């Protein structure tokens, strides 16, 4: 089915559902598409807990946003695209202000729907990278960084360890990825950079859910790559780290995507996981002001969603950052429009979002993440990344902030977005340069 036909169908359904009606007065409704069950639950639960706790914090500490209560309602997707779309369709009618799909597959499915329903999507660090081009994807945001930016920054990190970008020639990098749209996202960037810098790229797919990987790692053993980029999720991560250790692959030459770099991914492998690396776009640990605020206003009141001892784990912090970015856009919309804001108001706020150092300090995130600034055409913000390493007990940052190769990535984003627009007969926005 074409994008145009799909859009028309969604438009009719949306009109019938009345999704343009804003949330009730004195309520700000944010749906939570989560997965606390299934093979991806080990990764999904801490993210969901972080997001839920942050919403509770806003209500308990601040009385909501601008004095308006935040309503957070979860819907279980089990990381299944069909279930995710069903959750979206059910919850959008309650006046959803912004949706976090938390799945690349669900994001792909929701882009045409949200475009018609006028509800912004925040696919923070996942989803379609080309949706970063706001000229063609006005309702989708990848803030604060993307898979393509991450892939390019990881190449820069590898180059720093090999003695420079010119030393990549003749090296072999293997990508072990989840066999899904999510897992395939970094491939175009890595292929483009392999042409530019002369390294050999080997691509090995792992089928859902990722519990069978012996053959994949036997292939890695045969190939003897210099580096492995690991692009997994859920149970695939735990299995992959253990299998890599079992063949004796050097853990400090294996770099996970930021969804393959949490405590639950490495603890099952025990001491064998020591040295394993992963990308991230925020700091690990519970030593930041935001964590003290959550302890005081959420867990000390018995209102925490999970185990207080797990506050500060990598994916819990990921959930905090996600909730923070989404609600700061809502804060800006409320400040400008008042409490009866719509998804369109929040979309406008996301496009002009500017979370500077002072704002990070005020909200408790200083030192944990970098400032964020979007624009009409740039829905990514081109955020840099960090590399973290597991020492057997905790994650430690082992790099400075690494800027993506914007000279490579941004033209790729624009070219892909333009191709998508041409295929679906979409015109570039006239209000966006």
Secondary structure, DSSP 8 states (H G I E B T S, - for coil): --HHHHHHHHHHHHHHHTTTS---TTEEEEEEEE--SSTTHHHHHHHHHHHHHHHHHHHHHHSSBTTBEEEEEEEE-TT-HHHHHHHHHHHGGGT-SEEB--SHHHHHHHHHHHHHHT-EEE-TT-S-GGGGBTTT-TTEE-TT--HHHHHHHHHHHHHHHHTSGGGGTT-EEEEEEESSHHHHTTHHHHHHHHHHH--EEEEEEE-TT----HHHHHHHHHH--SEEEEE--THHHHHHHHHHHHTT--GGGEEE-TTS-SHHHHGGGGGGGTT-EEEESS--SS-SHHHHHHIIIIITTT--SS-GGGTT-HHHHHHHHHHHHHHHHHHHHHHHH-SS--HHHHHHHHHT-EE-HHHHHHHT-TTTS--EE--SSBSS----BEEEEE-SSSEEE-S--B---HHHHHHHHHHHHHHHHHHTT----TT--
